[in-house]
């Protein structure tokens, strides 16, 4: 008979994603502020920065954008309109595994 281990002894440690880092968020907020007042530009730049830092799935992107104060519908519009395979019209695309990547 095998010995059963208790789940009470399992320790779960959070992964160290950039969005858990306050200085990363501070840098992202500064980048957004430097874009000016246009919310589309701010959201686009924030998404590009996130994807570049490995925050590259829709749930993670949505979480970061929410934490930065962006409206969920606005985020959906920007992430959708920026997605595609033409680098002259799009900033990013998504692979078969749901991971976003930058074009160019």
MOHU-V359795 format. One record per residue. N is the residue number from 0. PHI is phi in degrees with one decimal (999 if undefined). Layout:
{{N:PHI} {N:PHI}}
This chain:
{{0:999} {1:-88.3} {2:-79.1} {3:-89.8} {4:-97.3} {5:-81.7} {6:-68.6} {7:-64.9} {8:-93.1} {9:-77.5} {10:-111.8} {11:-104.6} {12:-110.8} {13:-68.1} {14:-72.4} {15:-91.8} {16:-88.7} {17:-55.6} {18:-70.3} {19:-86.1} {20:-103.1} {21:-61.7} {22:-70.1} {23:-64.5} {24:-62.8} {25:-62.4} {26:-64.0} {27:-66.5} {28:-63.4} {29:-65.6} {30:-58.6} {31:-63.4} {32:-61.8} {33:-69.9} {34:-76.9} {35:97.5} {36:-93.6} {37:-72.3} {38:-64.8} {39:-63.7} {40:-62.2} {41:-60.3} {42:-65.2} {43:-61.9} {44:-64.3} {45:-63.4} {46:-65.3} {47:-59.5} {48:-62.7} {49:-62.4} {50:-60.0} {51:-61.5} {52:-95.8} {53:93.9} {54:-86.9} {55:-131.2} {56:-119.1} {57:-57.5} {58:-62.2} {59:-69.3} {60:-60.7} {61:-59.2} {62:-63.6} {63:-65.9} {64:-64.4} {65:-64.0} {66:-63.0} {67:-85.2} {68:94.4} {69:-80.9} {70:-69.1} {71:-61.5} {72:-68.1} {73:-64.2} {74:-57.8} {75:-58.5} {76:-62.4} {77:-68.6} {78:-65.9} {79:-72.7} {80:-72.2} {81:-86.6} {82:-94.4} {83:164.0} {84:-103.3} {85:-94.5} {86:-65.1} {87:-80.6} {88:-121.6} {89:-122.1} {90:-103.9} {91:-148.0} {92:-141.0} {93:-128.9} {94:-87.8} {95:-63.6} {96:-91.5} {97:81.7} {98:-100.4} {99:-81.6} {100:-142.4} {101:-81.9} {102:-90.6} {103:85.7}}
